[in-house]
Amino acid sequence: MLKIQEIREIIKLIDHSSINEFTFEQDGSKIKMKKQTNEIETVVRNVVAAPPAEAVHVQQETQAAPAQPATLEVAAPIEESKADTANLHKITSPMVGTFYAASSPEAGNYVEVGSKVTNDSVVCIVEAMKLFNEIEAEVKGEIVEILAENGQLVEYGQPLFLVKPE
């Protein structure tokens, strides 16, 4: 898997160049960066080990305005929740790592939308440095929305679930 620092270095290189779109693909993994409205949008999906310098294709386009400093988005953009989020509790990631909805690929997910949870209910696992950390709901209620995808890299403080408290 590419390291966060390697991805950040790629972002800096793209930001300081005239390249508007960059795609890196290897072994079924893909990183795509595109400058849009003076920003760089970065999407990382299913990244596996790969040297950072192997780019499959780079496409150049012209841009009228200069780009702003790059920002790193590790996950695909999440649409705004249609539910009123003011009354919902967010279960956030306590660390940087990989989100897993189940204990193994064969096992069912810990929770689904509509699942009832208690304070000590395990809702997912975040794997960091080969350590699998069970994440508890810390609130009694019902899962309204799952904000992360299985196998997705998550950041510290990133919302993973929305819970309607009881």
C-alpha positions, 0 to 999 in steps of 0.5 A: 500500500502506498504510504500517506507521505508518498501520496502527499509527495505526489500531490505536491508534485502535481500541485506545482506542475501544469498537470491537471489530471494524474492517474496511477494504476497498478495491480487493480489499485488506482489513484486519480488526482484532478485539479478542479476549480483551483483545487486538487481532488484526490481519490484513493481506492484499494491501494496496494504496495507500489513504488510511488514513481510508476505512473501509468498515464499523465494527461495535461490540460490547460488551466486559466487560474493558478491552482491552490495548495493541494489537500488530501482526501483519502476517501471518495467524496461522501454526499451530504446526508439527507437526514437531519444530522443535527440530532444524530450522534457521529461515531468517528475513527479514533485513528488513521487506518483501514475500515472493516465492517466485519471481523473477516470476509466470510463473517457478516457486518457488525451493523447495518443501517437500522441495526440497534446498538448499545454503548458497548456494541462493536460497530466496526474494526479499524486496522492500523499497523497490523493491529485490529481495533474494535470500535464501539458505538459509545451510544445507545440507538439505531444506525442511520447511515454508514459513512465508510466503505469496507476496506477504505482508508480512514483518517483520525476523527473521520465520521464512520456512522450516524446514530439516532440516539434513544 
